[in-house]
Amino acid sequence: MKQPERGKALGSAAVVIVLAVALALGSCATGTMLKWNEADTAALLNSDAGRQKFNAVRIQTYGPVAEQAFGYFLYRDGIEVVTGGGAYVVNLGKLTLVEVMADYDRVRKSKMYSTGSGLVVREILSGSYVAGYTAADDNLDVGIWDMTPAGKDQGTVLQMVYNDSRGQHDGGSYRGRSHSGD
């Protein structure tokens, strides 16, 4: 009985794996990170935009740090938001920026967190118009990417990713990141 040639079998398997990886990488959608401007929170809260209701989601970091950081994305109707795996996301319905600030305080108090910062608010620009706002703990960098597929007739698809930068501030190596941006 003739033994199958092991080298040829391994070589064929390697070729199949390489082709599968190349196909997967080639089919990945590419996106563009949207520009943002840091907003004057007090002025924004007293403006029409601060009183306007937006669709809102809350994200929470995960990992080895006892107290997690929170961030929010408030976005206009007609926008689909994708967060990907790993991020703990809660859809909050329609909220104003004032209501988001209250939710942040409520969640931190309910978890008995003693750290955290006031929310840093940024307006997210899609072209020349404001697509929404991020509001996040000072230690949480939130990025919004336009992932709208080519040829999509209506609506915009935005992907929200975050980076927990607490490990960078104290010289530690922990750098939590949502898998949605990987």
PyMOL commands that set and color helices and strands:
alter all, ss='L'
color gray80, all
select helices_A, chain A and resi 6-26+41-45+48-51+97-110+166-169+179-181
alter helices_A, ss='H'
color red, helices_A
select strands_A, chain A and resi 32-33+35-38+54-60+70-75+79-82+88-95+120-126+129-136+140-146+156-164
alter strands_A, ss='S'
color yellow, strands_A
deselect
rebuild
show_as cartoon
